[in-house]
Amino acid sequence: MIGNLLLLTLSFGVSVYSARILGAFTTPSISHQIVFLPIMKELAARGHEVIIITTDPIKEDVPPTLRQINVSFAYNLWNNDLENIIEDTKYNPVKLMDTFINVLNDINSRVLEHPDVQTLVHGNADKFDLFIVEYLIPTLYSLKHKFDCPMIGITSLDSPYDGHQAMGNPTHPIVYPDFTLPFEDVKLKFFDRLTSYLFMQFSYIYDMVKFIPLQEDTKNKYFGKDYPHVTDVLNSVDMLFINTNHIFHNIRPLTPATISIGPFIHIKPPKPLPKDLNKFLDDAKEGFIYFSLGSNMKSKDLMESTRLSILKTFAELPYKVLWKFESEDLPGKPENVKILKWVPQQDVLRHKNIKVFITQCGLQSLEEGLFNEVPFIGLPVFGDQPMNAVNMVSKGLGVKLNYESLTSDQFKAAILEVIGDPKYKKRAEELSRISKDEPMTGMEKAIFWSEYVIRNNGAQHLKGAEGKIPLYQYYYLDIFVFLAFIFF
Ligand SMILES: *[C@@H]1O[C@H](CO)[C@@H](O)[C@H](O)[C@H]1NC(C)=O
């Protein structure tokens, strides 16, 4: 019912009132930005006056009520520091965490020095009714205090434990392990559970000792000491939008203040493919394979041995292959393989001749495949990819391989298995249909709840108490002691 009403309002354009909304999305990664920007664009299209700070300003059909502050310089800092991040991940997770946090802190400091942002921070001309911010690094959350307005945190994936804790969602590390932990199975073994527990404790200590003090320093530098402590601002968030998908993420109970804006928030309407690409795919009567490692990891940077095994495999297959490869030439490229630096991925996955999607298992890629009923071969590398791949396999949508020890025989066998056995395609069709059976789209939810927060000047009443009760109370220790005293 509400869905229908909302559809009506959405399709009939602008809402009755116009609010001023500020958005800040400073992680230079397109897979983050494509989740946030369409929501801000839609809010502007509904007549709200929207200002966004973004690394990837929207170029097409920008509504007149949308103003953008271009902070694309963040890509330079990111690329410099993260060049070797994939090697670092394996051997030293603490170093990886440090690198990430320092580079994001540098980026946010530079963003705060941007003249347009300085005007926002130090001027008195601007008032906002809502602040929407990527819920990752608290540096910019102080803008909530500056404008004395409600704040919605948003994530392009699931949220780490601190976001869930701020909303009062359960964060038990055995039931809800962090979505970046690379376990081999959905059922945790003893050492997985130990890892998950220790990871949670480690994150907590790391935050206390390093992360929060760094943020507090940055906040003091750019906003001043009289602004509230970053931990308080972090916890004062009104709502959290998380981009979760019931197929690829663990199920977790959520307080009403936590809105899953998934699945499929970033899926775009179909567009015709470029002519020569379309011809290549149409001509693939026997079917084609699409291979991409996403936007962060580059196929051109694969180890030479891995690249050679991949080429050998492709050469032996009776299928055409479209490979997103970020360089002009690929020595030894077989006849049946086409390389492209940039691929209109969603439209390629829609093509009727596609047989399998070989992917690094980033959430957006998996969602695009699932949306179009395409089975997978997973080659996960880092971040949330390993756990997404585990979930993908456990749901029967394909198989996963270890890209470090990839052999040509293994790779070929996996491809023939997923294409040859109809159970994978059948499962993809089934789960695609189930995923789309939702009362509202992710976009409708995001718009409704953003306007809800504006109308009600916050949503503190929807947050829960989980995580805010002292551990001795949570685990009934005082009650046990009391009862023991009575009985004995
Ligand atoms: C943002 O800035 C970068 C670097 O100056 C520029 O290349 C890009 O075109 C800008 N984007 C827009 C939409 O103005």
The ligand as an SDF file (V2000), in Angstrom:
LIG
                    3D

 14 14  0  0  0  0  0  0  0  0999 V2000
   35.9450   17.2300  -11.7070 C   0  0  0  0  0  0  0  0  0  0  0  0
   37.2950   17.6510  -11.6670 O   0  0  0  0  0  0  0  0  0  0  0  0
   38.1630   16.8930  -12.5000 C   0  0  0  0  0  0  0  0  0  0  0  0
   39.5860   17.3330  -12.2380 C   0  0  0  0  0  0  0  0  0  0  0  0
   39.7060   18.7050  -12.2210 O   0  0  0  0  0  0  0  0  0  0  0  0
   37.7480   17.0370  -13.9520 C   0  0  0  0  0  0  0  0  0  0  0  0
   38.5710   16.2840  -14.7990 O   0  0  0  0  0  0  0  0  0  0  0  0
   36.2970   16.5880  -14.1080 C   0  0  0  0  0  0  0  0  0  0  0  0
   35.8470   16.8070  -15.4250 O   0  0  0  0  0  0  0  0  0  0  0  0
   35.4110   17.3520  -13.1310 C   0  0  0  0  0  0  0  0  0  0  0  0
   34.0410   16.8210  -13.2330 N   0  0  0  0  0  0  0  0  0  0  0  0
   32.9840   17.5830  -13.4990 C   0  0  0  0  0  0  0  0  0  0  0  0
   31.6820   16.8790  -13.6770 C   0  0  0  0  0  0  0  0  0  0  0  0
   33.0430   18.7700  -13.5750 O   0  0  0  0  0  0  0  0  0  0  0  0
  1  2  1  0
  1 10  1  0
  2  3  1  0
  3  4  1  0
  3  6  1  0
  4  5  1  0
  6  7  1  0
  6  8  1  0
  8  9  1  0
  8 10  1  0
 10 11  1  0
 11 12  1  0
 12 13  1  0
 12 14  2  0
M  END
$$$$
